[in-house]
Amino acid sequence: MRFITRSVEVYGDNAMSDGMVRKWVRMFNEGRESVHDEARSGRPSLVSDDLVRKVNERVRDDRRFTISDLSLHFPRFQ
């Protein structure tokens, strides 16, 4: 929970709420394997399998990879 509180301090309104974090944790504990949202009308997801692969590779290359590093290596999400 300290991580979530710190995230709100750092990322403000862009931080995921406690309730949403709990929802995602529950869904993964129930067997969900995809990070993609379910299909729905509206704006399409920016997350692709290729992006997930690239982020995984970057994290495996450097375990000290931070969210700030993410914005430097993947600038289209700023």
VOBA-1610 file (N, C-alpha, C; in pm, whole numbers, padded with zeros to 5 digits, always signed):
BEGIN
Met+00082-00118+00000Met+00000+00000+00000Met+00087+00125+00000Arg+00204+00116+00059Arg+00294+00232+00058Arg+00331+00270-00083Phe+00348+00170-00172Phe+00382+00197-00311Phe+00273+00280-00378Ile+00149+00245-00354Ile+00037+00316-00416Ile+00033+00460-00366Thr+00048+00479-00236Thr+00047+00614-00180Thr+00159+00696-00239Arg+00277+00640-00250Arg+00391+00710-00307Arg+00366+00741-00454Ser+00305+00650-00527Ser+00274+00672-00668Ser+00183+00792-00686Val+00083+00806-00599Val-00009+00919-00608Val+00068+01048-00583Glu+00161+01047-00487Glu+00240+01166-00459Glu+00323+01205-00581Val+00379+01107-00650Val+00468+01132-00762Val+00391+01159-00891Tyr+00289+01078-00919Tyr+00222+01084-01049Tyr+00088+01156-01046Gly+00040+01197-00932Gly-00083+01274-00922Gly-00202+01201-00980Asp-00278+01271-01064Asp-00401+01215-01121Asp-00375+01100-01217Asn-00250+01081-01262Asn-00218+00971-01353Asn-00198+00838-01280Ala-00197+00840-01147Ala-00178+00717-01070Ala-00308+00638-01065Met-00296+00507-01068Met-00413+00420-01058Met-00464+00423-00914Ser-00595+00426-00897Ser-00653+00431-00763Ser-00632+00298-00690Asp-00642+00303-00557Asp-00629+00182-00476Asp-00729+00077-00521Gly-00852+00119-00543Gly-00957+00026-00584Gly-00927-00041-00716Met-00873+00035-00812Met-00842-00022-00942Met-00725-00120-00932Val-00626-00087-00849Val-00514-00180-00828Val-00566-00310-00769Arg-00654-00300-00670Arg-00712-00421-00609Arg-00791-00502-00713Lys-00865-00432-00799Lys-00942-00501-00904Lys-00851-00580-00996Trp-00741-00517-01042Trp-00648-00586-01133Trp-00580-00703-01062Val-00541-00684-00936Val-00478-00793-00860Val-00575-00910-00849Arg-00701-00881-00817Arg-00802-00986-00805Arg-00819-01059-00939Met-00825-00984-01050Met-00843-01048-01181Met-00725-01139-01214Phe-00601-01096-01186Phe-00484-01180-01214Phe-00481-01301-01120Asn-00521-01283-00996Asn-00527-01396-00903Asn-00632-01498-00947Glu-00735-01452-01017Glu-00841-01540-01067Glu-00804-01604-01200Gly-00683-01576-01251Gly-00638-01644-01372Gly-00619-01557-01495Arg-00650-01430-01487Arg-00629-01342-01602Arg-00481-01342-01638Glu-00451-01343-01767Glu-00312-01344-01812Glu-00277-01226-01901Ser-00375-01154-01948Ser-00353-01044-02042Ser-00356-00909-01970Val-00266-00819-02011Val-00267-00684-01956Val-00359-00592-02036His-00415-00643-02144His-00502-00564-02229His-00642-00555-02169Asp-00705-00439-02181Asp-00843-00424-02140Asp-00932-00505-02233Glu-01049-00542-02184Glu-01145-00611-02268Glu-01191-00515-02379Ala-01228-00570-02493Ala-01274-00488-02605Ala-01397-00407-02564Arg-01401-00282-02605Arg-01515-00194-02577Arg-01511-00079-02674Ser-01619-00007-02683Ser-01620+00108-02773Ser-01537+00221-02713Gly-01491+00310-02796Gly-01410+00421-02747Gly-01270+00416-02802Arg-01181+00487-02736Arg-01043+00496-02781Arg-00973+00361-02771Pro-00899+00322-02875Pro-00830+00193-02871Pro-00712+00195-02772Ser-00677+00078-02723Ser-00566+00063-02631Ser-00434+00095-02701Leu-00342+00158-02627Leu-00209+00186-02680Leu-00113+00069-02654Val-00156-00024-02570Val-00071-00137-02533Val-00083-00247-02639Ser+00031-00289-02690Ser+00033-00398-02788Ser+00124-00508-02734Asp+00114-00625-02794Asp+00202-00734-02753Asp+00348-00697-02776Asp+00374-00622-02883Asp+00511-00579-02913Asp+00563-00485-02804Leu+00480-00393-02758Leu+00520-00301-02652Leu+00548-00378-02522Val+00461-00472-02488Val+00482-00552-02368Val+00613-00628-02378Arg+00642-00684-02494Arg+00768-00757-02515Arg+00887-00664-02497Lys+00880-00544-02555Lys+00992-00449-02545Lys+01016-00404-02401Val+00908-00377-02327Val+00923-00335-02188Val+00981-00451-02106Asn+00931-00572-02128Asn+00986-00689-02057Asn+01135-00704-02084Glu+01176-00689-02211Glu+01318-00698-02245Glu+01398-00592-02171Arg+01346-00469-02168Arg+01417-00359-02104Arg+01432-00384-01953Val+01327-00433-01890Val+01332-00461-01746Val+01429-00575-01717Arg+01430-00677-01802Arg+01522-00790-01782Arg+01668-00748-01802Asp+01691-00650-01890Asp+01827-00600-01912Asp+01878-00521-01792Asp+01787-00449-01725Asp+01826-00366-01612Asp+01713-00367-01509Arg+01732-00443-01402Arg+01628-00457-01299Arg+01604-00327-01224Arg+01688-00227-01243Arg+01668-00097-01178Arg+01589-00001-01267Phe+01535-00053-01372Phe+01452+00022-01466Phe+01336+00087-01390Thr+01315+00217-01410Thr+01210+00290-01338Thr+01104+00342-01434Ile+00997+00394-01378Ile+00892+00455-01459Ile+00950+00574-01537Ser+01041+00648-01478Ser+01105+00760-01549Ser+01182+00708-01670Asp+01251+00595-01653Asp+01322+00533-01766Asp+01223+00494-01875Leu+01106+00448-01834Leu+01003+00410-01930Leu+00969+00527-02022Ser+00952+00646-01965Ser+00918+00762-02047Ser+01032+00802-02141Leu+01157+00773-02102Leu+01270+00804-02189Leu+01284+00703-02303His+01257+00577-02276His+01274+00472-02376His+01152+00454-02465Phe+01036+00498-02417Phe+00911+00483-02492Phe+00837+00617-02492Pro+00893+00719-02560Pro+00840+00856-02550Pro+00700+00875-02607Arg+00648+00783-02687Arg+00515+00806-02746Arg+00404+00803-02643Phe+00435+00762-02520Phe+00334+00755-02414Phe+00338+00873-02321Gln+00412+00976-02353Gln+00419+01093-02266Gln+00301+01184-02290
//
